[in-house]
Amino acid sequence: LGSFLETPTSSYGIIAKRDYDTQKRNQFLEKLSKNHFLLVFFEGKNPFSAKAIEVAELFASTHQWKFKFVSLDGIGVEGLENFEQDKGISKFFRITSTPAMFVVEPTKQEAHPVGVGFLTVSELEKNIEIQLDQSFEENLPKENLGKENE
């Protein structure tokens, strides 16, 4: 049967698998929220940045994440009161376009890129899972099904 056990094809199976994956992802994101934050680079004059900030705020409120916004051009966006002006951190992160999002773990001084350009909340959630969940790679379909793992 191979991948049929891992990837359901019936409509009920697909819905159940999607719900299971969403629940698992939400638990993972909640766990990360305790020691990670979302870092968002933006430009106030860029309309995509304004929308990305809305997405980041929605993500943060949904999953109880902290966030930090850094303006590359020193201009804010409407409704965003707490942001910092770039003082060189964008060079450290090699930011060439905005909006750009990173998940940061400050105690380990680790940063993981999770998005450039406009993303939806679900895309951001999936990107974080892909970048940070060690078991995510283990759950990918195996190319050599039926062969022994070495």
C-alpha positions in Angstrom: 0.0 0.0 0.0 2.9 2.3 0.6 2.1 6.0 0.6 -1.7 5.3 0.7 -1.3 4.8 4.4 0.4 8.1 4.8 -1.5 10.1 2.2 -5.2 9.4 2.3 -7.2 9.7 -1.0 -10.8 9.6 0.3 -12.4 13.0 1.1 -12.9 12.0 4.8 -9.3 10.8 5.0 -8.0 14.0 3.5 -10.0 16.1 5.9 -8.9 14.0 8.9 -5.3 14.2 7.8 -5.5 18.0 7.3 -7.1 18.5 10.7 -4.4 16.2 12.3 -1.6 18.1 10.6 -3.1 21.5 11.6 -3.4 20.4 15.3 0.2 19.1 15.3 1.5 22.3 13.7 -0.4 24.5 16.2 1.1 22.5 19.1 4.5 22.9 17.6 4.1 26.6 17.1 2.8 27.0 20.7 5.9 25.2 22.0 8.2 27.5 19.9 6.4 30.6 21.2 8.0 30.1 24.6 11.5 30.9 23.4 11.3 32.3 19.9 10.0 35.5 18.3 9.1 36.7 14.8 11.4 39.3 13.3 9.9 41.3 10.4 11.8 43.7 8.2 9.7 46.1 6.3 9.6 49.4 4.4 6.8 51.8 5.3 6.4 52.9 1.7 6.0 49.3 0.5 2.3 48.3 0.3 3.3 44.6 0.6 5.0 45.4 3.9 1.8 46.8 5.3 -0.1 43.6 4.5 2.8 41.4 5.8 2.6 43.3 9.1 -1.1 42.5 9.4 -0.3 38.8 8.7 2.5 38.8 11.3 0.3 40.4 13.9 -2.5 37.9 13.2 -0.1 35.0 13.4 1.4 36.4 16.6 -2.0 36.8 18.3 -3.2 33.4 17.2 -0.2 31.6 18.5 0.8 33.9 21.3 4.1 34.8 19.7 6.2 37.9 20.4 7.4 39.9 17.4 9.8 42.7 16.5 9.3 45.0 13.5 12.3 46.8 11.9 11.8 49.5 9.4 14.5 49.8 6.7 13.4 53.2 5.5 12.4 54.7 8.9 8.8 55.0 7.9 6.1 53.2 9.8 2.8 51.8 8.6 -0.6 52.9 9.7 -1.6 51.2 13.0 1.9 50.0 13.8 3.1 51.8 16.8 6.0 49.7 18.0 8.7 49.4 15.5 12.4 50.0 15.4 14.4 51.8 12.8 17.2 49.8 11.2 20.5 50.4 12.7 22.5 47.9 10.7 20.8 44.6 11.6 19.4 44.3 8.1 23.0 44.1 6.8 23.7 41.3 9.3 20.6 39.4 7.9 21.5 40.4 4.3 18.1 41.8 3.6 17.7 42.8 0.0 13.9 43.0 -0.3 11.0 43.5 2.0 9.0 42.3 3.7 11.3 39.6 5.1 10.5 37.4 8.1 12.7 35.4 10.4 12.1 33.2 13.5 14.7 34.1 16.1 15.8 32.1 19.1 17.7 34.7 21.1 19.3 32.4 23.8 21.0 30.3 21.1 21.5 33.3 18.8 19.8 31.4 15.9 17.7 32.9 13.2 15.7 31.0 10.5 14.3 32.7 7.4 10.6 31.9 7.0 9.4 34.3 4.4 10.1 37.0 1.8 7.4 39.0 0.2 3.7 38.6 1.0 2.6 35.4 2.8 -0.6 34.2 4.2 -0.8 33.1 7.8 -1.1 29.4 6.8 2.0 29.8 4.5 3.9 31.4 7.4 2.9 28.6 9.7 4.0 25.9 7.2 7.3 27.7 6.5 8.1 27.9 10.2 7.3 24.2 10.6 9.5 23.3 7.6 12.4 25.4 8.9 12.3 24.5 12.5 10.6 21.1 13.1 13.2 18.4 13.2 10.6 15.7 12.7 9.1 17.4 9.6 11.8 15.9 7.4 11.2 12.5 8.9 7.6 12.7 7.9 8.2 13.5 4.2 7.3 10.7 1.9 10.2 8.3 1.3 11.4 7.9 -2.3 12.6 4.4 -1.8 9.5 2.8 -0.2 9.9 -0.9 0.4 13.7 -0.7 0.8 15.3 -1.0 4.1 16.5 2.2 5.7 20.2 2.3 6.2 
